[in-house]
Amino acid sequence: MRYLSLFLLAFLALLLQTTLFRAFTIGGIIPDLILILVVCHALFKGVYRGTIYGVLCGLLEDLYIGRFIGMNAISKGVTAYVAGRLQGNVFKENIMVGIIGVIGGTLLNFILLFVLSVLSFAKFNLDHSILIKLGYQLLYNTILTVPTYIWFYHSSHSGWLRETEEY
């Protein structure tokens, strides 16, 4: 049930990201809800589960968008791996862990997608607006991290995503 919930959560996030949040852009930028979920999952579940979830969510995003299959899978997987490495060293009850994790994850994901884009395209247009877009992405992701991290924390401890012990 937990795995189905994680898949449905990722699918819902992707659906909201590509439909509803198109009407609520900040500077023409939509939030990366998939990235927020991946970072939160990796912070709570660790490297192995976080990386697998990151790659699968990135692949879902790539298949849904339909361009350059694998770029989001690689960037979300690496971002989840880095966030998952912090899992045992942070106090997850503090919401600042989620905020800082998502800020760092957004920066890393942005850098990875930028490098993969430069390597994929023969011609790449680089201007100052890319940093402005990064700023808006950081702002939007940080705002949405607060309710997402709180929900994820409670759900991981006593909700849909909790680990059940089988005897």
Secondary structure as UniProt FT lines:
FT   HELIX           2..18
FT   HELIX           20..22
FT   TURN            27..28
FT   HELIX           33..45
FT   HELIX           47..65
FT   TURN            69..70
FT   HELIX           71..85
FT   HELIX           87..89
FT   TURN            92..93
FT   HELIX           95..120
FT   HELIX           129..158
FT   TURN            160..161
//
